[in-house]
Amino acid sequence: MEPITHLLTGACIGRAGLNRKTAYATFVAVLTAEAADMDVFWGFAGPVEELKHHRGITHTFLAVPVLAAAAVGVVWLVDRWVRAGFPPFCQKKRERLEHGAPGQDLLPKATALKGHGFSRAEELPNADAALAAGEMRLGEKTLPQGLKPNVSSVAFAARLKSCPDTSCRAEELLPQPIDTLPFAAPQPVRWGWLYLTALLSALSHLALDWTNNYGLRPFYPFNAHWYAGNLVFIAEPVLWLLFVSALTIPALFGLIGGEIGAKKKKFRGRGWAIFALVGMVLLWGWRWSEQGRARTLVENARITADPVKRMALEPYPVNPFRWHAILETDAYYQTAEIDTRTGEIASDDPSQVIYKPPVTAATEAAKRTPLGQVYLDWGTWAVVRDVGQEPIQGLNPPQLPPGRMWTTVEFTDLRFDYFFRGAIRARNHAPLAGWVYILDSRDDAGEVLNGREQR
């Protein structure tokens, strides 16, 4: 799927309850949901290299734990950076805590307590008296004698009394810079839960990419086969609406609650996030059911006069009842438009018959070029056509001396050679198409993929 869907899915995974287990859950979920698409940086090496590596090693089960660990590592660095007060506004808050108003002067004590291994706070009825004497027992430990009481002792004693026996660490009882930062998490970081969140989010990326008709290679490099569910299109507005609603409606309810004086909830939107994720899975199931119905309609109808060798059903955005069918015979490809709601099959237009182009020396040479090898590895419904001396848009034809000739070879993939809003796409506007100049039916003289020249 495109990046927006991955980002919104990661946000909902984090807010579905994992953000109650650990700080930074939503942040790491969003980060890992997008991490696999860092292979787009291969685009700087040219469009052919980008296609070669896109949905490659980063989109595999082998990479999932590595990407999850990398995302957690980034969060660790951010956490260290925030706690150190390096951002300017954090440093100002730190200075106010260290030198500021009464009641906020326990920062040195908080720093000292961190190194003494306090793990549990006992509820002491005489907490104020113990603090006044300069001594406080926390579980099996005693407050270091060098830490004397001050004007904040009463506040510390109140926090200690209200703390559950097993959930508060000593450093959580005292004011710290991170407690006052506007974006800081209200609970401690639990790294195991954070890694689990990253794993789930990384797996969601593979699941989403499998559902569309581009596909992925989850077992690469051990198995280079492409797998595609063909359930939803690469960009699905229904999923956008579902996820955006789940993330914004709780905020709107919070604003309404604030206006009427309702108590602010610490974690808002868990139910809506779960609803969106469940809704996405239900949408997949619905589309899988409609795809099966479309396949049945095609198999029971006589669309081609010749035996069909294989068939594919490509999805349309938004409409789960509309499918684009591709059928291959020995001599041609037949396409058809399927409506599972009405049972109608439209396949009578002459443009829906695509005869297989003849194999020439130029097309065979083009298949051996870098573009040709990469394209045929990815293009499960690739068509290679010698179009003659037709200039490639964005690349001038070769300037040759007399006696030499050039020709253009075109690569298209029928999975994307249709107009996604409901009509057949014109041949010269096919997306993800490639072209190669071939000299003397054997030499590569220039390559263009998806409108970009490979240099």
GIJOVEN-V800523 format. One record per residue. N is the residue number from 1. BURIAL is b if it has 24 or more other ideal C-beta (glycine too) atoms within 12 Angstrom, else e. D_LAST is the distance of its C-alpha to the last C-alpha in Angstrom with 1 decimal. Layout:
# GIJOVEN-V800523
N|BURIAL|D_LAST  N|BURIAL|D_LAST
This chain:
# GIJOVEN-V800523
1|b|28.0  2|b|26.4  3|e|27.0  4|b|30.2  5|b|32.1  6|b|31.2  7|b|32.4  8|b|35.6  9|b|36.4  10|b|36.1  11|b|38.5  12|b|41.0  13|b|40.9  14|b|41.8  15|b|44.5  16|b|46.0  17|b|48.3  18|b|46.2  19|b|46.3  20|b|50.1  21|b|49.6  22|b|47.4  23|b|45.9  24|b|42.2  25|b|42.1  26|b|40.5  27|b|38.0  28|b|36.9  29|b|36.9  30|b|34.4  31|b|32.2  32|b|32.1  33|b|31.7  34|b|28.3  35|b|27.3  36|b|25.7  37|b|23.0  38|b|21.6  39|b|19.0  40|e|17.2  41|e|15.9  42|e|13.4  43|e|11.7  44|e|10.6  45|e|8.3  46|e|6.7  47|b|9.1  48|b|9.5  49|b|10.5  50|b|12.6  51|b|14.3  52|b|14.9  53|b|16.7  54|b|18.2  55|b|21.9  56|b|21.7  57|b|23.8  58|b|24.7  59|b|26.2  60|b|28.7  61|b|32.3  62|e|31.5  63|b|29.6  64|b|32.3  65|e|34.8  66|e|32.1  67|b|30.7  68|b|34.4  69|b|35.3  70|b|32.4  71|b|33.4  72|b|37.0  73|e|36.0  74|b|34.4  75|b|37.7  76|e|39.7  77|e|37.9  78|b|38.4  79|b|42.0  80|e|42.6  81|e|41.1  82|b|43.2  83|b|46.4  84|e|45.9  85|b|45.9  86|e|42.9  87|e|41.9  88|e|44.1  89|e|46.1  90|b|46.7  91|e|48.0  92|e|50.4  93|b|51.7  94|b|52.2  95|e|54.1  96|e|56.3  97|b|57.1  98|e|58.0  99|e|60.0  100|e|60.7  101|e|63.4  102|e|66.1  103|e|65.2  104|b|61.6  105|b|62.5  106|b|61.8  107|b|58.3  108|e|59.5  109|b|61.6  110|b|58.7  111|b|56.7  112|e|59.6  113|b|60.4  114|e|56.9  115|e|57.6  116|b|61.0  117|e|59.8  118|b|61.7  119|e|61.0  120|e|63.8  121|b|66.1  122|b|69.7  123|e|71.4  124|e|74.3  125|e|77.0  126|e|77.7  127|b|74.1  128|e|75.1  129|e|77.9  130|b|75.6  131|b|73.1  132|e|75.9  133|e|77.0  134|e|73.5  135|e|73.0  136|b|71.2  137|e|70.8  138|b|67.6  139|e|68.1  140|e|69.1  141|e|67.9  142|e|69.6  143|b|68.1  144|e|67.8  145|e|70.8  146|e|68.8  147|b|67.6  148|e|70.4  149|b|70.9  150|e|70.2  151|e|70.1  152|b|67.4  153|b|69.4  154|e|70.8  155|b|67.3  156|b|66.3  157|b|69.4  158|e|68.8  159|b|65.3  160|b|66.7  161|b|69.4  162|e|67.0  163|b|64.5  164|e|64.7  165|e|65.8  166|e|62.7  167|e|59.7  168|b|59.9  169|b|58.8  170|b|60.5  171|b|57.4  172|b|57.2  173|b|60.7  174|b|60.1  175|b|58.0  176|b|54.6  177|b|51.8  178|b|49.7  179|b|52.5  180|b|52.4  181|b|48.6  182|e|47.7  183|e|44.9  184|b|46.5  185|b|47.4  186|e|51.1  187|b|51.3  188|b|50.3  189|b|47.1  190|b|47.7  191|b|44.8  192|e|45.6  193|b|45.6  194|b|42.4  195|b|40.6  196|b|42.1  197|b|40.8  198|b|37.3  199|b|37.5  200|b|38.7  201|b|36.0  202|b|33.2  203|b|34.8  204|b|34.9  205|b|31.1  206|b|31.0  207|b|33.9  208|b|32.4  209|b|29.0  210|b|31.1  211|b|33.0  212|b|30.3  213|b|28.6  214|b|25.2  215|b|26.9  216|b|26.2  217|b|26.8  218|b|29.6  219|e|30.6  220|b|27.2  221|e|26.8  222|e|30.2  223|e|29.7  224|e|26.3  225|e|28.0  226|b|27.1  227|b|30.1  228|b|30.6  229|b|33.9  230|b|32.9  231|b|35.6  232|b|34.0  233|b|31.0  234|b|28.1  235|e|29.8  236|b|33.6  237|e|35.6  238|b|38.8  239|b|37.5  240|b|36.6  241|e|40.1  242|b|41.7  243|b|40.0  244|b|40.3  245|e|43.9  246|b|44.6  247|b|43.2  248|b|44.8  249|e|48.2  250|b|49.6  251|e|48.7  252|e|50.5  253|e|53.5  254|e|53.5  255|e|53.7  256|e|56.6  257|e|58.3  258|e|58.0  259|e|59.7  260|e|62.6  261|e|62.9  262|e|61.8  263|e|60.9  264|e|57.2  265|e|55.8  266|e|53.9  267|b|51.3  268|b|50.8  269|b|48.9  270|b|49.2  271|e|50.7  272|b|48.2  273|b|45.2  274|e|46.8  275|e|47.5  276|b|43.8  277|b|42.6  278|e|45.4  279|b|44.5  280|b|40.9  281|b|42.2  282|e|44.8  283|b|42.1  284|b|40.2  285|e|43.5  286|e|44.3  287|b|41.0  288|b|41.4  289|e|44.8  290|b|43.7  291|b|40.9  292|e|43.5  293|b|45.7  294|b|42.9  295|b|42.4  296|e|46.1  297|b|46.3  298|b|43.6  299|e|45.2  300|e|48.6  301|e|47.5  302|e|46.8  303|b|43.5  304|b|42.4  305|e|44.6  306|e|42.9  307|e|42.7  308|b|40.0  309|e|37.8  310|e|36.2  311|b|36.0  312|b|34.1  313|b|35.2  314|b|32.7  315|b|34.1  316|b|34.3  317|b|34.4  318|e|38.0  319|b|39.9  320|b|40.8  321|b|42.6  322|b|39.7  323|b|37.5  324|b|35.1  325|b|35.9  326|b|33.8  327|b|35.8  328|b|34.6  329|e|36.9  330|e|36.4  331|e|35.6  332|b|34.1  333|b|33.2  334|b|35.7  335|b|35.1  336|b|38.0  337|b|38.8  338|b|41.3  339|b|43.7  340|b|45.5  341|e|48.0  342|e|49.4  343|e|48.5  344|e|46.9  345|b|44.2  346|b|42.5  347|b|40.9  348|e|42.5  349|e|39.8  350|e|38.3  351|e|34.8  352|b|35.2  353|b|35.2  354|b|31.8  355|e|32.3  356|e|30.1  357|b|28.0  358|e|28.8  359|e|26.9  360|e|25.5  361|e|23.9  362|b|20.7  363|b|20.8  364|e|21.6  365|b|18.7  366|b|16.3  367|b|17.9  368|e|17.0  369|b|13.2  370|b|11.5  371|b|11.5  372|b|15.0  373|b|16.4  374|b|15.4  375|b|16.6  376|b|19.8  377|b|20.5  378|b|20.5  379|b|21.7  380|b|25.4  381|b|26.1  382|b|23.0  383|b|23.6  384|b|21.6  385|b|22.5  386|b|22.0  387|b|22.3  388|e|22.5  389|e|21.1  390|e|20.1  391|e|17.3  392|b|14.6  393|e|15.1  394|e|12.5  395|b|10.9  396|e|13.4  397|b|14.9  398|e|14.7  399|e|17.4  400|e|19.6  401|e|23.0  402|e|26.0  403|e|26.5  404|e|22.9  405|e|21.8  406|b|18.8  407|b|19.0  408|b|17.2  409|b|17.6  410|b|17.9  411|b|18.1  412|b|20.5  413|b|22.7  414|b|26.3  415|b|26.8  416|b|25.2  417|b|25.9  418|b|29.0  419|e|30.0  420|b|31.0  421|e|33.9  422|e|35.7  423|e|34.6  424|b|32.3  425|b|28.8  426|e|27.7  427|e|25.5  428|e|22.9  429|e|22.6  430|b|22.1  431|b|20.3  432|b|17.7  433|b|16.9  434|b|14.0  435|b|13.5  436|b|12.4  437|b|13.3  438|b|15.6  439|b|17.2  440|e|20.8  441|e|20.8  442|b|19.0  443|e|15.6  444|b|12.1  445|b|10.8  446|b|8.0  447|b|7.9  448|b|9.1  449|b|11.0  450|b|13.8  451|e|12.8  452|b|9.3  453|e|6.1  454|b|3.8  455|e|0.0
